[in-house]
């Protein structure tokens, strides 16, 4: 029974890491595309309103790059 719980937890963690990686992929894709970069910037305010977390654009991008690099070994 313990083994089943550990495997389920590992699977859940893997799914969450994949979700996070997908969000990071989207942020970095939009950041690197000149046409989408402005759209990404315009999404900052609605995201702040929805989450209550205010972050500036450059911090979002630099944090995304750093976190993305940290996630690569877990793939």
C-alpha positions, 0 to 999 in steps of 0.5 A: 500500500505504501508503494502505491501511495509513493508511485501516485505521489511521484506521478502527481509531481511529474504531472505538476512539473509538466504543467509548470513547464508548459506554462514556462514554455508559453511565457518564453515563446511569447517573450521571444516572438516580437508579435506576441511579446506585446500580448504577453505584456498586456496579460500581466495586469489581468493575471495580477488582478486574478491572482493578487500577485504583482510581478514586473515583466522582466522579473517574470521572464528572468524567473521563467528562464531560471526556473525552466533551466532548473526543471530540465534535469527532471525531464 
